[in-house]
């Protein structure tokens, strides 16, 4: 069994809380130079981008030295560079630290803020913000919340401990509770446990249910309702499929307010559109700390606007 290659530490510092891009050259390939491979691999960056970075000395090897434009191809070689950061609309809502010790940071994330850099959301993410604001460049995410979902997110301080915390979520040893505001259906029998098989294809905005062995399980409870219009729901997932709670609430005929994908797939919410946030909140997070053994239970103090003031939410 071949061993995974040891990844050297990044020779470039972060920029605005964002790590440099790391590329490992394939062990086999037809390329004569590093440049040839990068031009092919990064073709989406545009013509001349790789050449410009090489000429400027912006692509470096593990020793921090610039890779020469004519450097020979070395199978398995690592190179690093900083991508050009996109112009981003600041998310004008606070990122509140709920708990912090030498091992973890737990935050209460606002709606519209992505958890980690991805796509067009890079510096305006919870991870990049926290690295800058807390002065913790090695901070990493133990899990993710959708950009449109608010609530509790766990980050790890020490890279060598990150796997232990990530395994909590992988092995379903974290108790998570969500709150949602959705239409009230007096004919819907609750509480109930919804089980289905959910598929999320890369490049497709919405997930969907298919026949087959269930891979998504959610407990749905009605906490209270106001007349025949709105309900406040407690959602307890025991699995973690993408958009699981949103898909299950929609399948029950009670789609979560502000959802741009379920039941009707619309365009993604633009980065600068902060109207009518998705009324889904990661309310509670409970687990046994795998490093310290401490029993943690964290609660979000956020309120979902459609419940506290529906007119204000709808009129945004």
C-alpha positions as CSV (number, residue, x, y, z in Angstrom):
1,X,0.0,0.0,0.0
2,X,1.5,3.3,-1.1
3,X,1.7,6.1,1.5
4,X,0.2,9.5,1.0
5,X,2.9,12.1,0.3
6,X,3.8,14.3,3.2
7,X,2.5,17.8,2.6
8,X,5.1,20.4,3.4
9,X,4.0,23.5,5.3
10,X,2.9,26.4,3.1
11,X,5.8,28.7,2.3
12,X,3.5,31.6,1.7
13,X,1.6,33.6,4.4
14,X,-2.1,34.0,4.4
15,X,-3.7,37.0,2.8
16,X,-6.8,38.5,4.6
17,X,-7.2,35.2,6.4
18,X,-7.1,33.1,3.3
19,X,-4.6,30.3,2.7
20,X,-2.5,30.2,-0.5
21,X,-3.6,27.7,-3.1
22,X,-1.6,24.4,-3.0
23,X,-1.2,22.3,-6.2
24,X,0.5,18.9,-6.3
25,X,1.8,17.9,-9.7
26,X,0.6,14.4,-10.9
27,X,3.1,11.6,-10.6
28,X,2.6,10.8,-14.3
29,X,1.9,13.0,-17.3
30,X,3.1,14.3,-20.6
31,X,4.3,17.7,-19.4
32,X,7.9,18.8,-19.9
33,X,7.7,21.9,-17.6
34,X,5.8,23.0,-14.5
35,X,4.4,25.8,-16.6
36,X,2.8,23.4,-19.2
37,X,0.9,21.5,-16.5
38,X,-0.3,24.7,-14.7
39,X,-1.5,26.3,-17.9
40,X,-3.5,23.2,-18.7
41,X,-4.7,22.7,-15.1
42,X,-5.6,26.4,-14.5
43,X,-7.1,27.0,-17.9
44,X,-10.2,28.6,-16.4
45,X,-8.1,31.4,-14.9
46,X,-7.7,33.0,-18.4
47,X,-5.0,33.2,-21.0
48,X,-1.6,34.5,-19.8
49,X,-2.5,34.3,-16.1
50,X,0.0,31.5,-15.3
51,X,2.7,33.1,-17.4
52,X,2.2,36.4,-15.6
53,X,2.4,34.8,-12.2
54,X,5.6,32.8,-13.1
55,X,7.2,36.0,-14.5
56,X,6.4,37.8,-11.3
57,X,7.8,35.1,-9.1
58,X,4.3,34.5,-7.5
59,X,4.4,30.7,-7.8
60,X,6.8,29.1,-5.4
61,X,8.0,25.6,-4.4
62,X,8.2,24.1,-0.9
63,X,11.4,26.0,-0.2
64,X,9.6,29.3,-0.8
65,X,11.7,30.0,-3.9
66,X,10.0,31.2,-7.1
67,X,9.4,28.5,-9.8
68,X,11.2,29.5,-13.0
69,X,9.0,29.8,-16.1
70,X,11.1,27.1,-17.7
71,X,11.4,24.8,-14.6
72,X,11.4,21.2,-15.5
73,X,8.4,19.1,-14.6
74,X,8.9,17.2,-11.3
75,X,6.3,14.4,-10.6
76,X,4.7,14.9,-7.2
77,X,6.1,18.4,-6.7
78,X,4.1,20.9,-4.6
79,X,3.7,24.5,-5.6
80,X,1.8,27.4,-4.0
81,X,0.4,30.7,-5.1
82,X,-2.2,33.2,-4.1
83,X,-5.2,33.5,-6.3
84,X,-6.6,36.9,-7.1
85,X,-9.2,37.6,-4.4
86,X,-12.6,38.5,-5.9
87,X,-14.3,41.8,-4.9
88,X,-16.9,40.9,-2.3
89,X,-19.8,42.6,-0.8
90,X,-19.3,42.8,3.0
91,X,-21.9,40.9,5.0
92,X,-23.1,43.6,7.4
93,X,-23.9,41.3,10.4
94,X,-21.8,40.4,13.4
95,X,-20.1,37.1,13.9
96,X,-20.5,36.4,17.6
97,X,-18.0,34.3,19.5
98,X,-20.0,32.0,21.9
99,X,-17.1,30.1,23.4
100,X,-13.3,30.1,23.0
101,X,-10.5,28.0,24.7
102,X,-7.1,26.8,23.6
103,X,-8.7,24.0,21.5
104,X,-11.9,25.3,19.9
105,X,-13.9,28.4,19.0
106,X,-17.7,28.3,18.7
107,X,-19.4,31.1,16.9
108,X,-23.0,32.2,16.2
109,X,-22.9,32.7,12.4
110,X,-25.3,35.2,10.8
111,X,-27.4,34.5,7.7
112,X,-25.6,35.2,4.3
113,X,-22.1,34.5,5.6
114,X,-20.4,31.4,4.2
115,X,-18.6,29.2,6.6
116,X,-15.4,28.6,4.6
117,X,-13.9,30.1,1.4
118,X,-15.5,28.7,-1.7
119,X,-16.3,30.0,-5.1
120,X,-17.0,33.8,-5.0
121,X,-17.1,33.8,-1.2
122,X,-13.5,34.0,0.1
123,X,-12.6,36.8,2.4
124,X,-16.3,37.4,3.4
125,X,-16.5,34.0,5.2
126,X,-16.7,33.1,8.9
127,X,-13.3,31.3,8.7
128,X,-11.4,34.2,7.1
129,X,-13.0,36.8,9.4
130,X,-12.2,34.8,12.5
131,X,-8.6,34.3,11.5
132,X,-8.2,38.0,11.0
133,X,-10.2,39.2,14.0
134,X,-8.9,36.6,16.5
135,X,-5.3,36.5,15.2
136,X,-5.5,32.7,14.7
137,X,-4.1,31.9,11.3
138,X,-4.2,28.1,11.9
139,X,-8.0,28.2,12.7
140,X,-10.0,25.6,10.8
141,X,-13.6,24.6,10.4
142,X,-14.8,21.3,12.0
143,X,-18.0,21.3,9.9
144,X,-20.0,23.8,7.7
145,X,-23.3,25.5,7.7
146,X,-25.0,26.7,4.4
147,X,-24.3,30.3,3.7
148,X,-28.0,31.1,4.0
149,X,-28.4,29.3,7.4
150,X,-27.6,31.1,10.6
151,X,-26.4,29.6,13.9
152,X,-23.6,27.6,15.7
153,X,-20.4,26.6,14.0
154,X,-17.4,24.8,15.6
155,X,-13.8,25.8,14.6
156,X,-10.6,24.2,15.8
157,X,-7.5,26.1,16.9
158,X,-4.8,23.5,16.5
159,X,-4.4,21.8,13.1
160,X,-3.2,18.6,14.7
161,X,-6.5,18.3,16.7
162,X,-8.8,19.1,13.8
163,X,-9.3,15.5,12.8
164,X,-10.6,14.6,16.2
165,X,-13.3,17.2,16.1
166,X,-14.2,16.5,12.5
167,X,-14.7,12.9,13.4
168,X,-17.4,13.9,15.9
169,X,-19.6,15.0,13.0
170,X,-18.5,12.1,10.7
171,X,-19.3,9.6,13.3
172,X,-22.6,11.3,14.4
173,X,-21.4,12.0,17.9
174,X,-22.7,15.5,17.9
175,X,-26.3,16.4,18.9
176,X,-27.6,19.2,16.7
177,X,-30.9,21.1,17.0
178,X,-32.3,23.5,14.5
179,X,-35.2,25.9,14.5
180,X,-37.2,26.9,11.5
181,X,-40.2,29.1,10.6
182,X,-42.5,27.6,7.9
183,X,-46.2,27.5,7.0
184,X,-48.5,25.7,9.5
185,X,-50.5,22.8,8.3
186,X,-53.1,21.7,10.9
187,X,-53.5,18.4,9.0
188,X,-49.9,17.5,9.3
189,X,-49.3,14.9,12.1
190,X,-46.3,15.9,14.1
191,X,-43.9,15.1,15.6
192,X,-42.6,12.6,13.1
193,X,-39.3,11.2,11.8
194,X,-38.7,11.7,8.1
195,X,-36.4,9.2,6.3
196,X,-35.4,9.4,2.7
197,X,-32.5,9.1,0.3
198,X,-31.2,12.5,-0.8
199,X,-28.8,13.1,-3.7
200,X,-26.9,16.4,-4.3
201,X,-25.1,16.5,-7.7
202,X,-22.1,18.7,-8.1
203,X,-22.9,21.8,-10.1
204,X,-26.7,21.4,-9.4
205,X,-28.2,23.9,-7.0
206,X,-30.9,21.8,-5.4
207,X,-30.7,18.4,-3.8
208,X,-33.5,15.9,-4.4
209,X,-35.0,12.7,-3.0
210,X,-34.7,9.4,-4.9
211,X,-35.8,5.9,-4.2
212,X,-33.5,3.7,-2.2
213,X,-32.0,3.1,1.2
214,X,-32.5,6.2,3.3
215,X,-29.3,8.3,4.0
216,X,-31.1,11.2,5.6
217,X,-33.1,11.1,8.8
218,X,-34.7,14.2,10.5
219,X,-37.0,14.5,13.5
220,X,-39.6,17.2,12.9
221,X,-41.6,18.8,15.8
222,X,-44.0,21.6,15.9
223,X,-43.1,23.9,18.8
224,X,-46.0,26.4,18.4
225,X,-48.1,28.0,15.7
226,X,-49.9,31.3,15.1
227,X,-53.4,30.7,13.7
228,X,-53.3,28.9,10.5
229,X,-50.4,30.8,9.0
230,X,-47.1,30.2,10.6
231,X,-45.4,27.4,12.6
232,X,-42.2,27.4,14.6
233,X,-40.5,24.0,14.3
234,X,-37.7,22.1,16.1
235,X,-35.6,20.0,13.7
236,X,-33.2,17.4,14.9
237,X,-31.2,15.7,12.1
238,X,-29.4,12.5,12.9
239,X,-27.6,12.5,9.5
240,X,-25.9,15.4,7.7
241,X,-26.8,15.4,4.0
242,X,-26.6,18.6,2.1
243,X,-29.8,20.7,2.4
244,X,-31.4,17.8,4.4
245,X,-33.7,19.8,6.6
246,X,-34.7,22.1,3.7
247,X,-35.6,19.1,1.5
248,X,-37.5,17.3,4.3
249,X,-39.5,20.3,5.3
250,X,-40.4,20.9,1.7
251,X,-41.4,17.2,1.2
252,X,-43.9,17.7,4.1
253,X,-45.5,20.6,2.3
254,X,-44.1,23.1,4.7
255,X,-41.1,24.7,3.0
256,X,-38.9,26.9,5.2
257,X,-39.6,30.6,4.7
258,X,-37.1,32.4,2.5
259,X,-35.8,29.3,0.8
260,X,-34.8,30.1,-2.8
261,X,-34.5,26.4,-3.8
262,X,-37.4,24.5,-2.3
263,X,-40.0,24.1,-3.6
264,X,-39.1,26.3,-6.6
265,X,-35.5,26.4,-7.8
266,X,-34.6,30.1,-8.4
267,X,-31.4,31.9,-9.0
268,X,-28.9,31.8,-6.1
269,X,-29.3,34.6,-3.7
270,X,-26.9,37.3,-4.8
271,X,-24.0,38.2,-2.4
272,X,-25.4,41.7,-1.8
273,X,-29.1,40.7,-1.3
274,X,-29.8,40.6,2.4
275,X,-33.6,40.6,2.2
276,X,-35.8,37.9,3.6
277,X,-33.1,35.6,5.1
278,X,-33.8,31.8,5.2
279,X,-35.6,31.1,8.4
280,X,-33.4,28.3,9.5
281,X,-31.2,28.5,12.6
282,X,-28.7,26.0,14.0
283,X,-29.9,26.5,17.6
284,X,-28.0,24.0,19.7
285,X,-24.8,22.0,19.5
286,X,-23.9,19.4,22.1
287,X,-20.9,17.0,22.2
288,X,-18.2,15.5,24.4
289,X,-14.9,17.3,23.7
290,X,-12.6,14.6,22.2
291,X,-9.5,16.3,23.5
292,X,-10.5,17.6,27.0
293,X,-13.4,15.3,27.8
294,X,-15.6,18.3,28.7
295,X,-19.3,18.0,28.0
296,X,-20.3,21.0,25.9
297,X,-23.7,22.3,25.1
298,X,-24.0,25.6,23.2
299,X,-27.1,27.6,22.4
300,X,-27.6,30.3,19.8
301,X,-29.2,33.5,21.1
302,X,-30.4,34.6,17.6
303,X,-34.1,35.1,16.9
304,X,-35.7,34.2,13.6
305,X,-37.2,37.5,12.3
306,X,-40.2,36.0,10.6
307,X,-41.4,34.7,14.0
308,X,-40.6,37.8,16.1
309,X,-41.8,40.3,13.4
310,X,-43.2,38.7,10.2
311,X,-44.0,42.0,8.6
312,X,-40.5,43.2,9.0
313,X,-39.1,40.0,7.5
314,X,-41.5,40.0,4.6
315,X,-41.0,43.7,3.9
316,X,-37.3,43.7,3.7
